[in-house]
Amino acid sequence: MPRRDRLTVNDVHGAWAIIPTPAVDNAEDWRCEDSIDYDEVARAVNGLIEGGVDAILAQGTFGEGATITWEEKKKMMEVMVETARGRKPIFVG
């Protein structure tokens, strides 16, 4: 029996949205300790799902890997997954 906890090529269809990581107003300051606007992350995920996308991707295309901390990455992942609530697949990193 095939596993259903992973997507297969047959699950990849439709519109997949890649979102940039939204930043707070002072994110460019090197002393900023939490540079992600998590409310905007949630708003973007909700808006994309309500708009009909089939999956959402983040943190892998716009340079975030080199510019945000591990704690910020984890918190953004949590916000995305909690906001999606299983309605659509979320891919991060």
N, C-alpha and C positions, 0 to 999 in steps of 0.2 A: 504494500500500500504506500503511495507517495506521501511524503511529508507535506503538511499544509501550513507549517509555521514559517515557510520560506516561499518567496515568489519564484515562479518559473518564467521562462520566455513567453508562455501562454498568458501570463498575467500582465505583461507589459504591452499596454495599448492606450490610446487616447492622448490627452494632454497632460504632460508632466511639467510642473512649474518649478523653476529654480529661483529661490529668493535670496537677495543679499541680506547680510546681517545688519539690521538697523542700529544706529549708534545714538547714544545720548548726546546732548549738546556739547559737553566738554570732553568727548572721547579722544580728541586730538592731543589733549594734555597728557604727557607721559606719566603724570601722577594719578591719573584716573584709574580707579581700582575696579570699577564695574561699568564697562563701556557700552554694554548692549541695552537697547530699549526693549525690554521684555513685553511691555504692553503692546508695542508695535508688532512684535513677533506674533503674539496671539491674534491681534487684529488681522495681520496679513494671512495667517493660516486659516482663520475663520472665513475671511473674504474669498480666498482662493477656493476653499471647499464649497462655499455657497455659490461661487461662480461656475462650478462644475469641473474643476480639474480632477484628474484621476490619481495623482500622487504629487507629493511635494518634496523637493530636495533642498538642502542648505549646507553651508559650511564646507564647500568643496570646490567652488569655482571662482570666487571673488577675492581670494587671498586671506581669508580668515584664519587659516591654519597657522600663519606666521604672525598674526596680529592680535589674537585674543587668547586669554589664558585657558587652561584646562577647566577651571571652575566655571568660567563663562560659557565654555562649550557645553559642559554638562547641564548647566541651568537652562541654556537655550533649548537643548534637546528635550529636557523635561517639559518646558513650556509648550513646545511644538507637539509632543506626544499627548500631553494632557489636554491641549486645546482640540486636537484632532479627534480624541476620544474613539479611536478605531474607525472613524468614518472613511478615512483614506490612508494609504501607506505613507509613512514618513521616512525619508532617507537622510541621514546626517553624516557629514564627514567625508 
